Amino acid sequence: MGTEAMNKAGLRIDGKAVAEKVKERIRTELAGHLAGQPNLRKPGLAVVLVGEDPASRTYVKNKIAACEAVGIVSFHHVLPQDTAQEAVQELVTRLNNDENVDGILVQLPLPSHINSRAVLALIDADKDVDGLTAINQGRLAIGEPGLFPCTPLGVMELLADQQVELKGKHAVVVGRSALVGKPVALLLLGKDATVTLCHSRTKDLDAVCRSADVLVAACGRANMIKGDWVKPGAVVIDVGINRVEDANGKGRLTGDVDYEPAAARASAITPVPGGVGPMTVAMLLSNTFVSWKRRLGVK
């Protein structure tokens, strides 16, 4: 981040605005490809939903709407709650073989009787737009091109949009999940940051956080990262989404970072909601678009 931006204490990073930039970039580039090659098919994303979980249904609805907005075709597969493991796996196999499908997303969580790991392992790595297969995780680890988890990609997009200089900087990631913590640490390392990956058992965690030029909180604990854990001038990316209740029992969303005191020290910080959250769907669309280009040889 440039000197001028670094001097703006507590700059609020607008994830919704950055997500719209990503979507517009996809929409414009895709429209250009289709205009130049009229026989070219549109990218296709297949979404598999098993069961009646209300939150999952809402997420899927939003993803389908986002696809349509940028020109990606969505294939929606809704299966009953009691669908057998074999039936889900057969569907994934069919989607692997469907030439119109560039991305496969199995909405989690799956019902308890289904082995999620076995289902995800079946997804063709080149259609794995969630970036959860062992092959794509391995590609990320050794620096090969692949499809990587959407939330970590969203974090990197936010940092790039804010022109945050990562080369040689100390990035601290709090949280070691395969979905966010580990992949975002590897992505930061790939941009030549010096990365420390922490967790709830890290000794002197507060002191480690205070050493960060870029602090990524992905620990899943509301307000765990205190304001005085933030180095003055640091960039703070809060991945956490936690529902808490106030003194009146009213629910609200909060992140892993105690926002107000952290914002007073940070040069830039993401809010919750409205920070990293919108980026996840945007990067899902981006992964689908990237898969389409690779599979069809579109430059």
N, C-alpha and C positions, 0 to 999 in steps of 0.2 A: 504494500500500500504506500502511496506517495506521502511526502511529508505533510502536505496540506490536509489530506484525509486523516492522517494519524493524529493531527492536532485537534480534530473534532471529537472531543471526548464523548463517548457514549453514542456514536452514530448507530442508529437503528437500521439493521440490514433487512430490507423488505423482501422476504422470500417469495411472496406472491408476484411481485413485479419481475423478479429474476426468472421465476417459472414461466411467466408469460413471454419473456424474451426467448426462452428455450423453445416454447411451443411455436412462436412466430417464426423462429429460425427453421424449424422442421417443416412447418406449413409452407413457407416460401420456397425452400429447397425442393421439397417433394413436388410442389406444383410445377416448378421449373423442369424437373425430370419428366413428369407426365406430359407436359406440353411438348417437350422435345421428342418424346417417343410415345406416340398415341397408343401403341399396342402393349405398353408396359402395364402390368397389373399393379394395383395398389398394395402397400404393405398390409399384412394381416396379423392380428393379435388374437389368440384364443385364450379365453378366460374360463377356468373350471371352478365352479362353486358347488360344494357338497354341503347340504343341510340348510337350516333356516336361521343361522346366526344373523341377527339384525344389523350388527356393525359390519359384518362381511358383505351383506347385501348392499349396504350403503356404499362401501368402498368400491365394490364391483360396478355399481351404477355410475359412480363418479369416473371410474377408469374408462368405461365405455363411452361416456359423454366426451371425455378428453380426447379419445381416439377419433371420434367423429369430427371434432373441432379442427383437427390438423390434417384430416384426410386418410387416416388409418382405418381399415376395415376391422371390426371386432366380431369375433365368433363367440357367442355366449353359450356355455354348456352348464345347465343347472341340474344337479342330481339330487335325489332324495337323501334325507338324513341317514337312512339305513342301507345305502348303497354299499355293496361288498367291495373289499379291497381289490379283488380281481377286476371288477367292472371299472373302477377308477384307473387302474393300470392299463387296461385295454384301451380306454379312451385316450390316455396319454400316448400310447403307442400309435394309435391312429393319427393323432395330431402330429407326431414326429414324422409320419409318412405323407402328410398332406402338404403338397407343394404350394398351396395358397397361404399357409401358416408360416410366419417368420418368427413369431414369438409365442411361447406357451407360459401362461401364468396360472399356477394352482393356488387358489386363495387359501391362506392359512388363517386360523387353525382348521384342520380337518377334524371330523368327528373322532372321538377317542378310540373307536374300534379300528381305525385305519392307521397303518404305519406310515406316517408322513415321510420319514426318511427314505423308505423304499419307493414311494411314489416320486419324490423329487429326483431320486437317483436315476429314474427311467427317462427323464426329460433329455432330449437331444441337447448337448452343451451349446450348440450353435443356435438353438432356439430358446435357451434358458435366460429369458430377459429379466428374471429376478436375480440372476448371478449366484444361485445357491448350490449348483452342482459342484462336486469335488473337482471336476475338470476345470471349471472356471475359477474356482478358488485357487487351484494350483497354478493356472495361467497367471493370475494376479501375483502370486507369491514369487514366480520366477521372471516376471516382467514381460510375458507374452501377451499379444492382443487377445481379448476375450470379451465376454459380457459380464459386467461386475455389478454387485449389489447397488440398488437404486439410491438408497439414502446416502451411503458414502459418496457416490458420484454427485449427488446433490450438494453435499458439503463442499466438494471440490469446485463445483460450478459457482457456488456462492463466493468462495475465496477468490476465484478467477475474476468474477464480476467486480469484486471490490479491489482488484489489482493488488492483492496481498502478496508480497514477496515471500516466497517459501524457501528459496535456496539458502542454505546455511543457517536458517532460523530454527529455534527450538520449538517443536510442536509436542504438546502433551495431550494424549488421548486417555480419558478416564472411562473405562469399560472395555471388556475383552470379548464381546460376543462375536460369533461368526457372521452375524448380519450387519453389524455396524463397526464395532471397535477394532477388530483385527483388519478388516478390509480398508477402513479409512486410514489406519496407521500405515499400511502398505502403499496406499495411494499417495500419502504425504511423503513417504520415503522415496517414492518414484519421482517426486518433484524436488528432490535433494534437500528436504528438511531433515534435521536431526530429530528423531522421534523417540519419545518415551511412552510406552504403553503401560498404563496403570490400572488398578482395580481396587476394590474395597479393602483389600488386605495389604495394599502398598504402604510401606513404612513412611511416616512423615508426608502423607499425601498432600497436605496443605502446602508444605514447602516445595514439593515438586511442582505443584500447580503454579506457584508464585514465580517459578523460573521460566514459564512458558511465554513465548512470543505469540503463539497460537494455541488456544486451549479449546479442545473439543470434548464436551461432556456428553457421554452416552452410557451412563451407569444405571438409569432407570429408577432413581431415587429422588423424590421431589426436594428441590432446594438443597441438595447435598453439597454443592459447590458454593461456598460462602463468598460474599463480596470481597473480603480481605484476602482471599486465596488468589485473586486476580492481580497479575503484575500490571502496574500502571502503563497504559498504552497498548496492552495486549488485545488481540482479536479473539473474541469468544463465540464459539459456535455451540449452541445448546440443542442437542438432538432429542432430549427427553420430552416425553409427553405424559404427564401424570395427572390424574384426577384427584383433587383434594377438596375437603369441605371446610368452609369458614366457620366462625363461631355460631352462625345462625343455621348451620347445616346445609348451606347452599353450595352446590358443587361448582368447581371451576378448574380449568386446565392450567398447569404450571410446568415449568421445565425442571431440569436437574440443577440449574443455576439459580441462586437467589438474585433475581433480575435487577432490582433497583440499585442495591449497593454495588453489584458487579458492573452495571452500566456506568456508574459514577467513576469507575477506574479504567474501564476498557476504552479503547479507541473506537471499536465497533463491536456490535453484539447482535445476535439474532433473538427476536422475541419468541414467546410461546403463548398462544399459537401465532402462525403467520411467518415463521422463519424457515426452518428446514422442512417442515411438513409439506408445503405445496411443492417442494422440489422433488419429492419421491415419485409422484405420478409423472411429472415432467420428464424425469430421467428414465422412467419406464417407457415412455413414448420414444425417447431418444435411443434406448437400447433396441427397441423394435425396428426403428428406422435404420440403425446401424446394421442390424441383422439382415434386413431386406437388401441393403446395398451390397453387403458382402455376398449374400447368397445369389444375387442376380448379376453381380459384377458391375454394379452401377458406380461410377466415379463421381 
